[in-house]
Amino acid sequence: MMRTCRKLRVCLCMIVRDEEAVVERALRSAFGFADYFVVVDTGSIDGTISRVRETLAGRPHKLVTSEWKGFAECRNDALILARQHGEYIAFLDADDYFVGNAKRVRAQLREARAWVCYAYQGWVRHAMTFAVHRDEPVRWSGDRHEFLVCADDTRSLAYRLLLDFSARYTHQGIRSRQTDTWSSDVDAIARDAKRIEAADTSTLSPRSIFYLARSLQAAGDLDAAMTAFSRRAAIRCGDEEERWYAELSATRILELQQPNQVLLMKKYADLILARPSRAEPYLDLARQLRLRGRFAEAETLALQCCEMSISDDWVQVDTASYSIHAWDEVAVNRFHTARFDEATKLWRLTQLFGAQSSSDRARISAAITDCIRQPKKSRQYSCPR
């Protein structure tokens, strides 16, 4: 008699609060692979609970209410419940959603006990925890930007990357409606370390320091952010990609505050040598060369980015640096060397794909107009980057 393979059971667990507008999209995005759903509501006062019930009607699920205990503790409560209903536990925030080949997800899961998938916020790609085997001794840690840690400190999770499947960050949930989101994150991470001042990161883990730095940057406290990024970059343990990105972020903030081009060029060159597959520092170095009037060298570096394959890194990869941002940098240098038609074509290409800030879109539109009006006239053009 042919032996049949036991069916794999996957449980999606989620915590929610006032996510009526987005939770249905998130849950439906998991219908293709999840057999069971665990949703913990932490105090909604809108129609979130009703929306969850309507969306999961006819599907195996458990919806429970709980008092607010903090992000990590609430996620751990959901994880405990989910372990009872699935061999693999998948995770998703209510304002995010999955896209891709759900059938292939199930085919891959048995190959490892911990999985990540790529998650995109615009053109920036980051690896997020997708699922773990229920027998893995893990828990959520951190009151903001939570991450899974092993209860057994002697080991760490060996993550694999899911293929043909990803998530989309939207930041459309309740936190997007709070004006003090990032500053409250800073306070929460600082409290987690039992410190009043956010800059004192002596008791934080490397990952918490990294997320503290990002929250400080988003909150606009660049001095404190640079201090935290530099501290994370100086710690040699932990994730190497994260350490590298912290160094890149600290250097970019330094450029805003102390535009010493010689120092910055050396730092960006060191970042290229440390991680040559990442296009971002190539473009940063190209910008420094252009500002010194070295247009040919800057254009060469930008063109090199166009020919590179997107890095396989898991930490904050700006995928537009391999195309749109690189085309923009090439166009700026061609403008400065009076190749207006070539610059115009590249800028029109960047407009087609987008990914620029509003100020860059305005700059590119003005540059194209200038090219069209004076195609034969060679002159300098101020392109703030």
C-alpha positions as CSV (number, residue, x, y, z in Angstrom):
1,M,0.0,0.0,0.0
2,M,1.3,3.5,-0.9
3,R,2.1,5.6,2.1
4,T,0.5,9.0,2.0
5,C,2.3,12.1,3.3
6,R,0.7,13.6,6.5
7,K,-0.9,17.0,5.7
8,L,1.0,19.9,7.0
9,R,-1.0,22.3,9.2
10,V,-0.2,26.0,9.2
11,C,-1.6,28.5,11.7
12,L,-1.5,32.2,11.1
13,C,-1.4,34.3,14.3
14,M,-2.0,38.0,14.6
15,I,-2.6,40.7,17.2
16,V,-5.0,43.5,16.3
17,R,-6.3,46.7,17.7
18,D,-8.6,49.1,15.8
19,E,-7.6,47.7,12.4
20,E,-11.1,47.5,10.9
21,A,-10.0,49.1,7.6
22,V,-7.1,46.7,6.9
23,V,-7.5,43.4,8.8
24,E,-9.6,41.7,6.1
25,R,-7.0,42.3,3.4
26,A,-4.3,40.8,5.7
27,L,-6.3,37.7,6.6
28,R,-7.4,37.0,3.1
29,S,-3.8,37.2,1.9
30,A,-3.1,34.1,4.0
31,F,-6.1,32.0,2.8
32,G,-4.0,30.1,0.3
33,F,-1.7,28.5,2.8
34,A,-3.1,28.8,6.4
35,D,-5.3,26.1,7.8
36,Y,-6.1,27.9,11.1
37,F,-6.2,31.5,12.3
38,V,-5.5,32.8,15.8
39,V,-6.4,36.5,16.3
40,V,-5.8,38.3,19.6
41,D,-7.6,41.6,19.9
42,T,-6.0,43.9,22.4
43,G,-8.8,46.4,23.0
44,S,-10.4,47.5,19.7
45,I,-13.2,50.1,20.0
46,D,-14.0,50.1,16.3
47,G,-15.4,47.3,14.2
48,T,-12.3,45.2,14.1
49,I,-13.7,42.2,15.9
50,S,-16.8,42.1,13.7
51,R,-14.7,42.3,10.6
52,V,-12.4,39.5,11.7
53,R,-15.5,37.3,12.4
54,E,-17.0,38.1,9.0
55,T,-13.7,37.4,7.2
56,L,-13.0,34.1,8.9
57,A,-16.6,32.8,8.9
58,G,-16.5,29.2,7.8
59,R,-12.8,28.9,8.4
60,P,-11.2,27.3,11.5
61,H,-10.1,30.1,13.8
62,K,-9.9,31.4,17.4
63,L,-10.6,35.0,18.2
64,V,-9.9,36.1,21.7
65,T,-9.7,39.4,23.5
66,S,-7.0,40.4,25.9
67,E,-5.8,43.5,27.8
68,W,-2.9,45.4,26.4
69,K,0.4,44.1,27.8
70,G,2.9,45.5,25.3
71,F,3.7,44.2,21.8
72,A,6.0,41.4,22.7
73,E,3.8,40.0,25.5
74,C,0.6,40.1,23.3
75,R,2.5,38.4,20.5
76,N,3.7,35.7,22.9
77,D,0.1,35.1,24.0
78,A,-1.0,34.6,20.4
79,L,2.0,32.3,19.8
80,I,1.0,30.1,22.8
81,L,-2.5,29.7,21.3
82,A,-1.2,29.1,17.8
83,R,1.1,26.3,18.9
84,Q,-2.1,24.2,19.6
85,H,-3.4,24.5,16.1
86,G,-0.5,24.3,13.6
87,E,2.7,22.5,13.0
88,Y,4.1,25.8,11.6
89,I,3.2,29.2,13.0
90,A,3.1,32.1,10.6
91,F,3.1,35.8,11.5
92,L,1.6,38.9,10.0
93,D,0.7,42.4,11.1
94,A,-2.9,43.5,10.4
95,D,-1.9,46.4,8.1
96,D,0.4,44.2,6.0
97,Y,-0.4,41.5,3.5
98,F,1.1,38.6,1.6
99,V,1.5,38.2,-2.2
100,G,2.9,35.3,-4.2
101,N,2.6,31.5,-4.8
102,A,0.8,30.2,-1.7
103,K,1.0,26.6,-2.9
104,R,4.7,26.8,-3.1
105,V,4.8,28.1,0.5
106,R,3.4,24.8,1.8
107,A,5.7,22.8,-0.4
108,Q,8.8,24.5,1.0
109,L,7.9,24.6,4.7
110,R,9.0,21.1,5.6
111,E,12.6,21.9,4.4
112,A,13.4,24.0,7.4
113,R,12.0,24.9,10.9
114,A,12.3,28.7,10.6
115,W,11.5,30.9,7.6
116,V,11.7,34.5,6.5
117,C,10.2,36.1,3.4
118,Y,11.0,39.4,1.7
119,A,8.8,42.3,2.7
120,Y,8.7,45.5,0.7
121,Q,7.9,49.0,1.7
122,G,7.9,50.8,-1.6
123,W,11.2,49.9,-3.3
124,V,13.0,49.0,0.0
125,R,13.2,45.3,0.7
126,H,13.7,43.7,4.1
127,A,13.5,40.1,5.3
128,M,10.7,39.6,7.9
129,T,10.0,36.5,10.0
130,F,7.4,34.4,8.2
131,A,7.0,31.2,10.2
132,V,8.6,28.9,12.7
133,H,8.0,25.3,13.7
134,R,5.8,25.1,16.8
135,D,8.4,23.0,18.6
136,E,11.0,25.8,18.3
137,P,11.6,27.3,21.8
138,V,11.1,30.9,20.7
139,R,9.5,34.0,22.1
140,W,9.0,37.6,21.0
141,S,11.3,40.2,22.6
142,G,11.2,44.0,22.6
143,D,8.4,46.4,23.2
144,R,8.7,47.9,19.7
145,H,10.1,46.3,16.5
146,E,9.7,42.9,18.2
147,F,11.9,40.0,17.0
148,L,12.0,36.3,17.8
149,V,14.7,35.0,20.1
150,C,15.4,31.5,21.3
151,A,14.6,30.7,24.9
152,D,17.8,28.6,24.8
153,D,20.6,31.2,24.7
154,T,23.1,28.7,23.4
155,R,21.5,28.5,19.9
156,S,19.8,30.7,17.3
157,L,17.3,30.1,14.6
158,A,18.6,28.9,11.2
159,Y,16.3,30.9,8.9
160,R,15.6,30.0,5.3
161,L,14.2,32.3,2.6
162,L,10.9,31.5,1.0
163,L,10.8,31.7,-2.8
164,D,8.1,33.2,-4.9
165,F,6.4,34.7,-1.9
166,S,6.7,38.1,-0.1
167,A,4.8,40.6,2.0
168,R,4.0,44.3,1.6
169,Y,4.4,46.8,4.4
170,T,1.7,49.5,4.2
171,H,1.8,51.3,7.6
172,Q,-1.9,51.9,7.3
173,G,-3.0,50.6,10.6
174,I,-3.7,52.3,13.9
175,R,0.0,53.4,14.4
176,S,-0.2,55.4,11.1
177,R,-2.9,57.6,12.7
178,Q,-0.7,58.4,15.7
179,T,1.3,61.6,15.3
180,D,3.9,60.5,17.9
181,T,4.5,56.9,16.6
182,W,8.3,57.2,16.3
183,S,8.9,59.2,19.4
184,S,6.8,56.7,21.4
185,D,8.9,53.9,19.9
186,V,12.0,55.6,21.2
187,D,10.5,55.9,24.7
188,A,9.4,52.3,24.7
189,I,12.7,50.9,23.6
190,A,14.4,53.1,26.2
191,R,12.1,51.9,28.9
192,D,12.8,48.3,27.8
193,A,16.4,49.0,28.7
194,K,15.4,50.7,32.0
195,R,17.0,53.9,30.8
196,I,15.5,57.4,30.8
197,E,17.7,58.8,28.0
198,A,17.3,57.1,24.6
199,A,21.0,57.7,23.8
200,D,22.1,55.4,26.6
201,T,22.1,52.0,24.9
202,S,24.5,50.2,27.2
203,T,21.9,47.6,28.2
204,L,20.3,47.0,24.8
205,S,20.9,44.1,22.5
206,P,22.5,44.9,19.1
207,R,19.2,44.5,17.3
208,S,17.4,46.8,19.8
209,I,20.1,49.4,19.3
210,F,19.5,49.2,15.6
211,Y,15.8,49.6,15.9
212,L,16.3,52.4,18.4
213,A,18.5,54.2,15.9
214,R,15.9,53.8,13.1
215,S,13.1,55.2,15.4
216,L,15.3,58.1,16.4
217,Q,16.0,58.9,12.8
218,A,12.3,58.7,11.9
219,A,11.5,60.9,14.8
220,G,13.9,63.5,13.5
221,D,16.5,63.3,16.3
222,L,19.5,62.9,14.0
223,D,22.2,63.5,16.6
224,A,20.9,60.7,18.8
225,A,20.2,58.5,15.7
226,M,23.8,58.8,14.5
227,T,25.1,58.0,18.0
228,A,22.9,54.8,18.1
229,F,23.8,53.8,14.5
230,S,27.5,54.2,15.3
231,R,27.2,52.2,18.4
232,R,25.5,49.4,16.6
233,A,28.1,49.5,13.8
234,A,30.9,49.2,16.4
235,I,29.4,45.9,17.8
236,R,30.9,43.0,15.9
237,C,28.5,40.4,17.2
238,G,25.0,40.0,15.8
239,D,23.8,40.2,12.2
240,E,26.6,41.4,9.9
241,E,24.3,42.9,7.4
242,E,22.6,44.9,10.1
243,R,25.9,46.2,11.4
244,W,26.9,47.3,7.8
245,Y,23.6,49.1,7.3
246,A,24.0,50.9,10.6
247,E,27.4,52.2,9.4
248,L,25.8,53.3,6.1
249,S,23.0,55.1,8.0
250,A,25.5,56.8,10.4
251,T,27.6,58.0,7.4
252,R,24.6,59.4,5.6
253,I,23.5,61.4,8.7
254,L,27.1,62.6,9.0
255,E,26.9,63.8,5.4
256,L,23.9,66.0,6.4
257,Q,25.6,67.4,9.4
258,Q,29.3,67.6,8.4
259,P,29.8,67.5,4.6
260,N,33.5,66.8,4.7
261,Q,33.8,65.3,1.2
262,V,37.2,63.7,1.7
263,L,36.1,61.9,4.9
264,L,32.7,60.9,3.4
265,M,34.3,59.5,0.2
266,K,36.6,57.3,2.3
267,K,33.7,56.1,4.4
268,Y,31.6,55.3,1.3
269,A,34.5,53.6,-0.3
270,D,35.0,51.4,2.8
271,L,31.4,50.5,2.7
272,I,31.7,49.4,-0.9
273,L,34.7,47.2,-0.1
274,A,32.8,45.7,2.9
275,R,29.8,44.8,0.9
276,P,30.4,45.1,-2.9
277,S,27.0,43.7,-3.8
278,R,25.1,46.7,-2.3
279,A,24.5,49.5,-4.8
280,E,23.6,52.2,-2.2
281,P,27.2,53.3,-1.3
282,Y,28.2,53.3,-4.9
283,L,25.6,56.0,-5.5
284,D,26.6,57.9,-2.4
285,L,30.2,57.9,-3.5
286,A,29.1,58.9,-7.0
287,R,27.3,61.9,-5.5
288,Q,30.4,63.0,-3.6
289,L,32.5,62.7,-6.8
290,R,30.0,64.7,-8.7
291,L,30.0,67.5,-6.1
292,R,33.7,67.7,-6.6
293,G,33.2,68.1,-10.4
294,R,34.5,64.6,-11.2
295,F,31.6,63.8,-13.5
296,A,33.1,61.0,-15.6
297,E,34.0,59.0,-12.4
298,A,30.6,59.6,-10.9
299,E,28.8,58.5,-14.0
300,T,31.0,55.3,-14.2
301,L,30.0,54.4,-10.7
302,A,26.3,55.0,-11.3
303,L,26.4,52.9,-14.5
304,Q,28.0,50.1,-12.6
305,C,24.9,50.0,-10.3
306,C,22.7,49.6,-13.4
307,E,24.7,46.5,-14.3
308,M,24.6,44.9,-10.9
309,S,22.1,42.2,-9.8
310,I,20.0,43.2,-6.8
311,S,21.8,42.1,-3.7
312,D,20.6,38.9,-1.9
313,D,21.0,40.7,1.5
314,W,18.1,40.6,4.0
315,V,18.5,44.1,5.6
316,Q,17.0,47.2,4.1
317,V,18.0,46.8,0.4
318,D,17.0,49.8,-1.7
319,T,16.2,47.9,-4.9
320,A,15.7,51.2,-6.7
321,S,19.5,51.9,-6.3
322,Y,20.1,49.2,-9.0
323,S,17.9,51.0,-11.5
324,I,15.9,54.2,-10.9
325,H,18.2,56.0,-8.5
326,A,21.2,55.0,-10.6
327,W,19.5,56.3,-13.8
328,D,18.9,59.6,-12.1
329,E,22.6,59.9,-11.0
330,V,23.8,59.1,-14.6
331,A,21.4,61.7,-16.0
332,V,22.6,64.4,-13.6
333,N,26.2,63.7,-14.7
334,R,25.3,63.7,-18.3
335,F,23.5,67.0,-17.8
336,H,26.6,68.5,-16.4
337,T,28.6,67.3,-19.4
338,A,26.0,68.9,-21.8
339,R,24.5,65.6,-23.1
340,F,21.0,66.9,-22.7
341,D,19.2,64.4,-24.9
342,E,20.7,61.5,-23.1
343,A,19.9,63.0,-19.7
344,T,16.3,63.7,-20.7
345,K,15.7,60.1,-21.8
346,L,17.0,58.7,-18.5
347,W,15.0,61.2,-16.5
348,R,11.8,60.4,-18.4
349,L,12.5,56.7,-17.6
350,T,12.8,57.5,-13.9
351,Q,9.5,59.4,-14.1
352,L,7.8,56.3,-15.6
353,F,8.8,54.1,-12.7
354,G,8.6,56.6,-9.8
355,A,10.2,55.9,-6.4
356,Q,11.5,59.5,-5.9
357,S,10.6,61.9,-3.1
358,S,8.3,64.8,-4.0
359,S,11.3,67.2,-4.0
360,D,13.2,64.9,-6.4
361,R,10.2,64.6,-8.7
362,A,10.1,68.4,-8.9
363,R,13.8,68.6,-9.5
364,I,13.6,66.1,-12.3
365,S,10.7,67.8,-14.0
366,A,12.6,71.2,-13.8
367,A,15.7,69.5,-15.2
368,I,13.8,68.0,-18.2
369,T,12.3,71.4,-18.9
370,D,15.7,73.0,-18.8
371,C,17.1,70.4,-21.2
372,I,14.3,70.9,-23.7
373,R,14.5,74.7,-23.6
374,Q,18.3,74.9,-23.9
375,P,19.5,71.7,-25.5
376,K,22.6,73.2,-26.9
377,K,23.7,75.3,-24.0
378,S,26.2,73.8,-21.6
379,R,25.8,75.1,-18.1
380,Q,25.8,73.9,-14.5
381,Y,22.5,72.8,-13.0
382,S,21.8,72.7,-9.3
383,C,20.4,69.2,-8.5
384,P,19.9,68.9,-4.7
385,R,20.1,65.3,-3.7
